[in-house]
Amino acid sequence: MANSAVSTPATIVSNSKLVDPGIKAVLADEYKMLDEKLMKIFKSVELRTISEDFAGYAGLAGIPLVDEAEEFGEDAIMHTYDTTLTAYKYGQLMPISYELLEDDLSGAIEKAKYGSRALVRKAEELGSSVFHNAFSTSYTSYGDGLPLCSTAHTRADGGSNQSNASSTSVALTESNLETGIIAMREQLDDRGNLISVVPNVLLVPPALEKEAIQITKSANRSGTADNDVNVYNMKQYTGGQLNVIVWDYLGSAAGGSDTAWFLLSQGDHQVNWGWRRKPAVKRLDESVGAKNEIYYWKMSFRAAYGWRDWRGVWGSQGDASSYAS
C-alpha cells in the first residue's frame, strides 16, 4: 500500500528552517527599536488579562491650619474617573511557496524580513493613532469621555473645566512653545490643586523637526539677533532641556498631521501602551498548506493603548484653526 504521508524535498524542508533565523533576527532588531521609541513616548503598563481596569484618584483638597487643642478635620482621597484598556490581537499569515524555498532561498528570507517589518509597522501605526486623533471627539479613552487634547476637560469635583489644547491651534514657534509650557505648568488635579507638571518632551512630525531643534537646541534664542540665552537648552533651568522626539508616524504621510505638535511630561503623563503578547513570528507545521506546496509563517501580537488621564500632555493642531471640544 502506498505511503499517503506528505513528502517534500529535503532542500525545501531545510531551507524553510533557515528562513526562521532570518525572520527572527530582523524582528528582534525591529522590535528593539520599536520598544525604545514607544517607551520614550508612552508609559508602559502591565496587562494581566484581555482588559485592565484602572481607577483614577485625586488627593486631599488641602491641609488646613489646626489650632491648639482643636480637633483635626477629615478628608478622603477622591475617586475620579475609571479607564479600561483592552488588548486586541493583530496578525497575518505569510505564505512562502516551495518553489521559492527551493530555487531562491535568499529571496524567501528577504520576503520574510518584510513580513517582520510589517508587524512592527502596525504597532507604530496603532501608537501614533493616539496623537492623530488627539483632537477628535470620536476618539476617547479616559473616563471623562473627551479627546486626549481638549479645551473642556471636566473636573470630578465639579470645579471649572480645564484645557490642555490650544483653542487657536497655534503653530510651533518659540513664543507659542512658552504658551504651551505655561499652560501645562498650570494644570490642576480633580480637587483643584496645582500639580506642577513640567514638560520635558517636545513631540513633532518630521515637517517640524528643523523648527523644533532650532527653538530648543540653539545656544541662543532662535529667531532674534539678540544674544539672549536659550532657556530651553539650559540644564540649570527647571523647564529647560526639552527632549525633541521626531516621530515619522505623526506626519501626514502616515495619516497624521505635518503641523500638530505636543508637549509631554514623561514623569506625569498617563498615555499608556501595554503588550499582552509581544510581536512574534512562528512557522506553522509543514502539513498546513502542503496540498498547495506552501509554507506559512504566522506573525502576531496583542497590545492595548490609550490614556488614563490627560494631565501631563498639551497639544496644538498647529494650523491656526479654531478648536473647542
C-alpha positions in Angstrom: 0.0 0.0 0.0 1.4 3.4 -1.0 2.5 5.7 1.8 0.0 8.6 2.0 2.2 10.8 4.2 3.1 14.2 2.8 6.7 14.2 1.4 8.7 17.3 0.5 12.2 17.6 -0.9 14.9 17.8 1.7 16.1 21.2 0.3 12.7 22.7 0.9 12.4 21.4 4.5 15.9 22.5 5.4 15.6 25.9 3.6 12.3 26.6 5.4 14.2 26.2 8.7 16.9 28.6 7.5 14.2 31.3 7.0 13.3 31.2 10.7 16.5 32.8 12.0 16.4 35.5 9.3 12.8 36.4 10.3 13.5 36.3 14.0 16.8 38.3 13.8 15.0 41.1 11.8 12.1 41.0 14.2 14.3 41.2 17.2 16.2 44.2 15.8 13.0 46.0 14.7 11.2 45.2 17.9 14.1 46.6 20.0 14.0 49.9 18.0 10.2 50.0 18.3 10.1 49.3 22.0 12.8 52.0 22.6 10.7 54.5 20.6 7.4 53.7 22.1 8.7 53.8 25.6 10.1 57.3 25.1 6.6 58.4 24.2 4.2 56.1 26.1 4.2 54.9 29.6 4.3 51.1 29.9 1.5 49.2 31.7 1.3 45.6 32.6 -1.6 43.6 31.1 -2.5 40.5 33.1 -5.7 39.8 31.1 -7.5 41.0 28.0 -8.8 44.1 29.7 -7.4 46.1 32.6 -9.4 48.5 34.6 -7.7 51.5 36.1 -9.3 53.6 38.8 -8.5 57.4 39.0 -8.0 59.2 42.2 -7.3 62.7 43.4 -5.5 63.7 46.6 -6.7 65.7 49.5 -8.3 69.1 48.9 -5.7 70.8 51.2 -4.1 70.8 54.6 -5.8 73.3 56.9 -4.4 75.0 59.9 -5.2 73.3 63.2 -5.2 75.5 66.3 -4.1 74.3 69.7 -6.4 71.7 71.2 -8.6 71.9 68.1 -9.9 68.6 66.5 -8.4 67.6 63.2 -10.8 67.7 60.3 -11.2 64.8 57.8 -10.8 64.5 54.1 -10.7 61.4 52.0 -8.9 60.6 48.7 -11.5 61.2 46.0 -12.3 58.7 43.3 -12.4 60.4 39.9 -12.7 58.6 36.5 -12.1 55.0 35.6 -10.4 53.8 32.4 -10.4 50.4 30.7 -7.6 49.4 28.4 -8.4 46.4 26.2 -5.8 44.3 24.4 -6.6 43.4 20.8 -4.9 40.9 18.6 -3.2 41.8 15.3 -1.6 39.4 12.9 -1.2 37.9 9.4 -0.2 34.7 7.8 2.7 35.0 5.4 3.0 32.2 2.7 6.2 31.2 1.0 6.0 28.7 -1.8 8.0 25.5 -2.0 9.5 26.8 -5.3 10.8 30.0 -3.7 12.3 28.0 -0.9 13.8 25.5 -3.4 15.0 28.0 -6.0 15.7 31.3 -4.2 16.4 30.9 -0.5 17.8 34.5 -0.2 14.5 35.7 -1.8 12.5 33.8 0.7 14.5 35.2 3.6 14.1 38.7 2.2 10.3 38.2 1.9 10.2 37.1 5.5 12.1 40.2 6.6 9.4 42.4 5.0 6.9 40.4 7.0 8.6 41.1 10.3 8.9 44.8 9.5 5.2 45.0 8.6 4.4 43.6 12.1 6.4 46.3 13.8 5.0 49.0 11.4 1.5 48.1 12.5 2.4 48.7 16.2 3.7 52.2 15.2 0.5 52.9 13.3 -1.6 52.0 16.4 0.5 54.0 18.8 0.6 57.1 16.6 -3.2 57.0 16.2 -3.5 58.2 19.7 -1.9 61.5 18.6 -3.5 61.5 15.1 -6.9 61.6 16.9 -5.9 63.7 19.9 -8.4 66.3 18.9 -11.2 64.0 17.7 -14.4 63.8 19.8 -15.0 60.3 18.4 -11.7 59.0 19.8 -11.7 58.8 23.6 -10.1 56.6 26.3 -10.1 58.4 29.6 -13.3 58.3 31.8 -14.2 61.9 31.1 -15.2 60.9 27.6 -13.3 63.7 25.9 -10.4 63.7 23.4 -6.8 63.5 24.7 -6.3 67.2 24.0 -9.5 69.1 24.9 -10.4 72.6 25.9 -13.2 71.4 28.2 -11.9 68.6 30.5 -14.3 68.2 33.3 -13.2 68.0 36.9 -14.5 65.2 39.1 -15.2 67.6 41.9 -17.4 69.7 39.7 -14.9 72.6 39.5 -14.2 74.6 36.4 -13.3 72.8 33.2 -9.6 72.6 32.2 -7.9 72.8 28.9 -4.8 71.0 27.6 -5.1 72.2 24.0 -4.6 75.4 22.0 -8.0 76.9 21.2 -6.4 78.7 18.3 -4.2 75.9 17.1 -1.0 77.9 17.3 2.0 77.0 15.2 5.2 75.8 16.7 7.3 78.9 17.4 9.4 80.0 20.4 6.6 82.2 21.7 4.0 79.5 21.3 6.2 76.9 22.9 6.3 79.1 26.0 2.5 79.4 25.9 2.2 75.6 25.9 4.7 75.2 28.7 2.9 77.7 30.9 -0.4 76.0 30.2 1.0 72.7 31.3 2.5 74.1 34.5 -0.9 75.5 35.4 -2.7 72.1 35.2 -4.7 71.1 38.3 -5.8 67.8 39.7 -9.5 66.9 40.2 -9.5 68.7 43.6 -8.2 72.0 42.1 -4.7 71.5 43.4 -1.7 72.6 41.3 0.3 69.5 40.3 3.4 71.3 39.0 3.7 69.5 35.6 6.9 70.4 33.8 7.2 69.1 30.2 10.4 67.5 29.1 9.4 66.2 25.6 8.5 68.1 22.5 6.9 65.6 20.2 6.8 66.6 16.5 6.3 65.2 13.0 9.3 65.3 10.5 8.0 68.5 9.0 8.6 70.3 12.3 11.9 68.7 13.1 14.1 71.7 12.0 11.9 74.3 13.8 11.8 72.2 17.0 15.6 71.8 17.1 16.3 75.4 16.3 14.0 76.5 19.1 15.2 74.2 21.8 18.8 73.3 21.0 20.4 76.5 19.7 22.9 78.2 22.0 21.0 81.5 22.0 17.4 82.3 21.4 16.1 81.4 18.0 14.7 84.0 15.6 16.4 87.0 17.1 19.7 88.8 16.7 19.9 89.5 20.4 22.3 87.5 22.4 19.7 86.2 24.8 20.2 82.9 26.4 18.1 80.0 25.1 16.3 78.9 28.3 15.0 75.7 26.6 18.6 74.5 26.4 19.7 75.2 29.9 20.3 72.3 32.3 20.0 74.7 35.3 16.5 75.8 34.3 13.6 73.6 35.6 11.8 73.9 32.3 14.9 73.5 30.1 16.5 70.6 28.3 13.4 69.7 26.3 14.0 66.4 24.5 12.8 66.7 20.9 11.3 63.4 19.6 10.6 63.3 15.9 8.2 60.5 15.0 7.7 59.7 11.4 4.3 58.2 12.0 3.0 61.6 13.3 3.2 63.2 9.9 0.7 63.4 7.0 2.5 60.6 5.1 1.3 58.2 7.9 -2.2 59.7 8.1 -1.4 62.3 10.7 -0.5 66.0 10.6 2.5 68.0 9.5 1.5 70.9 11.8 0.4 69.3 15.1 2.8 69.3 18.0 2.7 68.1 21.6 4.3 68.6 24.9 4.7 65.7 27.3 5.9 65.3 30.9 7.3 61.8 31.0 7.1 61.6 34.7 3.4 62.7 34.9 1.5 61.7 31.7 -0.6 58.6 31.5 -0.6 57.9 27.8 -0.2 54.1 28.0 1.0 51.2 25.9 0.8 47.6 27.1 1.9 44.4 25.5 -0.3 41.4 26.2 1.8 39.4 23.8 4.9 40.9 22.2 5.5 40.7 18.4 6.4 37.1 17.4 6.8 35.0 14.2 6.1 31.3 14.2 6.4 28.8 11.4 3.3 26.6 11.2 3.5 22.9 10.9 4.6 21.8 7.4 1.4 19.9 6.9 -0.5 23.2 6.8 -0.6 24.3 3.2 1.0 21.1 2.0 -1.6 20.5 -0.7 -0.7 23.7 -2.3 3.0 23.3 -1.6 3.2 26.4 0.6 4.8 27.1 4.0 3.1 29.5 6.3 4.6 31.8 9.0 2.2 33.4 11.5 3.0 36.9 12.7 1.1 38.4 15.5 1.0 40.5 18.7 -1.6 41.6 21.3 -1.5 45.1 22.7 -3.6 47.8 24.4 -3.1 51.5 24.2 -4.8 54.7 25.3 -4.7 57.2 28.1 -5.7 57.1 31.7 -5.5 60.8 32.3 -5.0 63.9 30.1 -2.7 65.7 32.5 1.0 65.8 31.6 0.0 66.4 27.9 -0.6 69.5 26.0 -1.2 69.8 22.2 -1.9 72.1 19.3 -3.1 71.3 15.9 -0.8 74.0 14.6 -2.9 75.0 11.6 -4.4 78.2 13.1 -7.9 76.7 13.1 -10.4 77.4 15.9 -10.7 74.5 18.3 -13.2 74.0 21.1 -14.0 70.4 22.3 
